[in-house]
Amino acid sequence: MEFHKLKIPSVKTETPRTITQVIRILICCTSFQTKEDVQKITSLFGLIPEVISWTVDLEDCDKVLIVMRWEDMTASFVKLKLQGCDFLIREMSEL
């Protein structure tokens, strides 16, 4: 399984301090079938800065999509974006 890592936004502050953000993991069954389907979402996820990394297992019977995202981005937002690309998606769990 290949993970697609995206640029993680950096935070600059005038005074040194620790900034903590919570990362959530979204696990979904999808209607992806081919590498071309995965390529379509590659450009989509590249436009969403809250997505940290993601992967699709095309060999799994459920074509599982795993998305690591910042907490402030809702799972509904990810699902809505993918459904807008004509993919079916059903959330399995959220950690």
N, C-alpha and C positions, 0 to 999 in steps of 0.2 A: 504494500500500500504506500503510495507516494503522498507526502504532505506538501501542500502548497503554502509557502510562507510569504506573508505580505509584510510590507514595511510597518513597523510599530511606531506610532506617533511619539515624538519626544516632547517632554514638557520642560520649558525653561523658566526659571524663577530668578528673581533678583537676589533673594537670600536662600542659602542652602536649606532644604527641608526634605523630608521624606513624603512622597506622594504615593498613596496606595490605591490601586484600582482593582476591583474584583473581576476576574475572568470567568466567564460562563462557558459551558460546553453544550452545544445543541446537537442532538442525534436524531436523524430523520430517515424514514424510508422514502425513496424517491422513484420517479418514473424514468430516470436516466437509463439509457440503453447502450450508448456508444461513447467513444472518446470524443467525438464531435459534440455530444451533449455536454460533456465536462468542459470542453473548450469554450462553449457559450457562457458557462457560469464563471469561467476564469476571468473574462473581461468584466463581468458584472461585479464580482467580489473585489476586483482591483479598484473599483470606484467607491467602495464602502470602507472608509477608514477604520470603522469599529471592528471589522473582521481581522483577526490576528493571523489565523491560519485555518486551513480546511483541507479535507480529503474526501474522496468518493471511492467506495469499494465496489467496482463494477462486477466483481466475481461473486459477491454476496447476492443471495436471491432477492433481498430487499433493496439492493443498490444503495447501501447506507451512505449517507452524507454526515460528516462530523465537522462542525464549525466551532472554532474557538473564537469568542467574541468578548468585547468589553461589556460589563454589566449594564451600562446605560443603553445598549442596543437590544431591543426586545426580540424574542424569538418570532413573534408575529411579523415583525419587519422583514426578517430574512425570508420567511415563508411567503409573504406577500410579493417580494421581489422575484422569487423563483416562480411563483404562479403566474406572474406577469410575463414570464418567458415561456409560458405554456408547459410547465412541468408540474406534475402532481407531487405533493410533498405531505408527509404525515409525520408529526413529531412522535418519536419513540419515548424519549425522556429528556430531561434537562437537568444537568448537574449544577 
